Amino acid sequence: MSYQLNGKPIPNCMVGTWAWGSGLSGSRFIFGKTYDKEILKQTFDAAYNAGLTFFDTAMVYGAGKSEELLGECIKGKNVFVATKHMPSKNYTYGKAKEGLSKSLTHLGLDSVDLFWVHRPKQLVKTLEELADCVKEGKIKSIGVSNVNLEQLIEARETLKKYNLDVAAVQNHYSLFTFKDEEKVLEYCKAHNILYCAYMVLEQGALSGHYNEKHHFKLLTTRGFQFRKKQFKQIGALLGYILILAEKYEVDTSQIAIAWAIAKGAIPIVGLTKPSHAKALEKGSKIILEDIEVSELERLAIESNVGPIIYT
């Protein structure tokens, strides 16, 4: 399956940089560890050399630290970059433009390929403000994140007034959430809107690297939200993921990613080591059989693990 953004072909996976940040919204608090800056730069190089040239970041990832590091990496490189504005509860004109300006400074760019509204707060007013930024040449495309179908339609109707459209949606999409996302995904397919899936691996729960005996550290966000009990519930699913990984000769982490690709989504995959980039290059080429896709979904549903809300 091939995709385009701004009239140019893009990879079928995005590289996520959430863990590249620091502080309360960065890697240690969320994942229980920090990552060496030089290793992250090597990770970028490995991804770039593997053709994984679509990078996703956000102002809130480490209070701009993720954007700054990505900005160092992309100098002189032909890449696609997406970042985000997090609207506050109460709308103040100029905040979205201010956020965009800071992000562009962090990234060292004059314009960004894709700018997301991080959550649907004050959606219409924020989109109207960002429409001006498109005309100014600072944003090439606008995307919306964490939206339901009604909000997506509202966003499209708002941008239509400015002869613009929503280019992409970024929602939580995994084997735990796919039933809830069916309407949005199918709508996106029908209207040529990119559907970008975050949390495909559920922060590692579906990577095959953890189980009920080896689970997340408790004093982390993911440790609080996904406990030993839930790992026990998905034991059969993890067992089938291992079988498929052995069949396709890939790391177990690539099976949930291949499933998302088979569903018509563009997975956003966090990479923190060069080896992760090499694994993703291989995994992004897997074509699962329809029966395998169905079996993954059956086991996920039978596990009775619903959407995990990471706060």
N, C-alpha and C positions, 0 to 999 in steps of 0.2 A: 504494500500500500504506500502510495507516495503523497506527500503534502507540500503545500506552498504557503509562504508568508510574504506579503508585499511583492508578489509576482516572482518569487525566487524559491527554488526547491529547498526544503529543510529536512534534517534527519527525522527518523520515526521515533526518536527518544530525545528528551531534554535532559541536560545535566543540572541537577539541583544543587544549590550552594548554601542551604540553610545551616549546615554544620560548619561552614567556613567562618561564621561569626563568633562572637564571644559575649559574655555577660549573661543576664537573665534570659534573653531571647536567643542565646547562642548555644554552642555545642555542649558545654559542661552541664548546664542545667537541664537541657532536654535529653541528651544522650549519655551523660555521665562521664564524659571524657573531653579533652581538648585535642586539637590536631595541630601538628607542626606546620608552620607557614611554608617552609621550603618543600615539605612533602605535598602540600596542597598545590603548590605551583607545579610540581612534577606531575601531579594528578591532572591538572589542566592540560599540560603538554601532552600527556598520554591520551587524553580524551580528544584533543584537537587533532593529533596525528592519526587517530582512529576514525576521523570523520564525524565525531560527535561535537558539532560546532554550534549547538543551540543551548544557551545557558540561561538559567532562571535564578533570579535573586530578589531581594526586597530590602527596602530601607530598614525594616524592623529586624532583619536578621543580624543580630549583634550590633544594633544601633548604627548601621551603616558600614560596619567592619567587613561584612561579606562583600558589599558593593566595592569597597576600596580595594580589597584583595583581587577581586575579579577584574577591576579596572587596571591593576598592575599587569595582570596576565594577558589581557586582550590587546595590549598595545601592538600595533602593526599587524594584527591578525584579522582575517576575514571571518567574522563570526556573527551570529544572531544573538542579541541580548534582550532579555525581558526583565523588567523590574516592576515594583508595585508601590501604590500609595494606599496607606491605611486611613480611611476616613474616620473621624471622631464621631461621637454620638450626635453632637450638634454641629451643623454646617456653618463654616466661616469662609466667605469668598476669599480666594487666594491661597488657601492651604494646600490644595492639590497642585497648583502651579509652583508653590514654594517647595513642596516635597519633590516634585519632578526636577526642579533646579538643583536641589541638593544631591539627588541621585545621579544626575548627569555629571556633577562635579566629582562625586566619588568615583564614577566609572571613567571619567576622562573623555566623555563623549559630547558631541553637539546635539545628537538626537538618539532616541532609543527605538529599536525595532518594534517592540511591543510593550505597552504600559498597562498594567492591570489595575483595576479598582479592587483592592485586596478583600474587601467585604462589602455587601450591599447596604451600607449605611448611607443615607442621604444620596442615593444612587443617581437620581435624575440630575440634581444640582451639580454633583461631582462630574458627571459625564458632560454636562453642558460646559463646564469650565475646561475640561480636557479637550473638548472639540476645538477650542481656541488654540490649544497647544499643537494640534494637528495642523491647523492652518498656518501656524508660525514655523512649522517644520521641525518641531522638537520631539514629536511623537509620530511614528509611521503608522502604527495600528493600535487600536484600543481593545483591551480584553476585560472580562469581568470574572471574578472569582467567588466561589462559595454561594452561587446563586441557584434558586429553583427555577422551574420553567417560566412561571409568571414574571419573575424578576428579569429573566433573560429577554423575554418578549418586550417588557417595559424598556429595557436598555436599548434594544434595537429600534423601538419606536422613537425614543429620545434622540438617538444619533441620526435617524433618518431625516430629521428636520435640518440637519447640517450636511446632508448628502454623504453621510458616513454610515458604517455598520460595525457591529461587533465582529472582530476578527477571530476571537478565541474565547473559550471558557476554560477556567481551571477549577476543578472540583475534586473533592475527596472521592476517589474511585478505587475500589479493591474488591477482592473476593468477599469481603464483609459488607460492602456497600452497593454492589452493582445493581441489585434489585431496586433500590431507592433512586438510582440514577438513570434508569432506563429511558424515561421520558426526555430528559435533558440530552442524553447522548444521541438518541434517535432524531431529536429535533436538530441538533448540530449537524448530523450527517445529511439531513434533508436540506439544510440551508447553507451548506459549504462553510461551516464554522468549525475551526479546529477545536477538538475536545482534548484538553491536556489534563492528565490524571496525576494528582499527587497522592501520597500515602499508599501507593500500589503495594509496597512491601509492609505496610502498617508498621513503619519505623523498625523493621527487622523481624517482626513476629512471623511474617510469611517468607522470610529469607531461607529458612531451613537451617539456620545457624543457631537457633535457640529452640528449646523444648521445655517440658515440665521439670526436667532435672537441671537444665542449664538455661535459666531465664534472665530477664532484665534486672539490673541493679534496682533495688527498691527506692533509693533516694534520688530518683530521676523522674521526669514527667512520664516517660513511657513505662517506667517501673510501677508507678502509681496506677496507671490506667489499664495496663495489661498484665494480669497477675498469673501465678502458677496455675490456678484453676482453669483459666482460659487456654493456656498452653495444653493442658490435658484434654480439653474439649476439641482442639484442632489436631489431635494426634494422628487421626486417620488421614486428614488432609495433608499434613506434613509428610506422612509416609508415602502418599501418592506423588507428592512433589519430588521426593527423593527418587522414586522409580522413573519419573519423566526426565529428571536431571541425568540419570545414568544412561537412559536411552539416547538422549540428544548430546551427551558428553559435554555438559555445561555445569557450572556451579548451580547449586540449588536455588540461589537467589534469582536466577534468570527465568525461572518457570512462571512466577506470578507476573513478571514483566512481559514475557511472551504471550501470556493469557490476555493482558490488557491490549497489547498490539493486535491480537486476533480479534478483539472486540471493536477495533476501530478507534482506540484511544492512543494518545501520545503520552507514554509514561514519563514522569519527571522523576529521575533517579538520582539520589544524593551520592556523590562520589567523594571519597576522602583518601584514597590510595591509588597509585598508578595501576595496580592489579585490578581494581574495581572497574577502571575504564576498559581494560583489555577484556574482562569478563562481559561487560555490557556490549562491547562491539560484537562479540560472538553470540551473546544471547539475543540481541536485537534482530538477528537473522533467522531465528528459529520460527518455523511455521508449524504450530500445533495442529493436530488433526481435530476435526469437529467433535469427535467422540471424547477426546481428551479435554477439550474445553468444557464440554457438558459434565464430565466426571468431576473436574475441579469444582465446578459450581455446585454440583449435587452434594459433594462432601462439605463444602463451605456452608451450605444451607443447613445440612444435618448437624453441623457442629453447634448450631444455635448461638453462635457468637455474632451479635449484631454490630452495627457501626460503633467504632470506638471514638469517643470524643476526647481529643487531646487538648487540654486547657492550659 
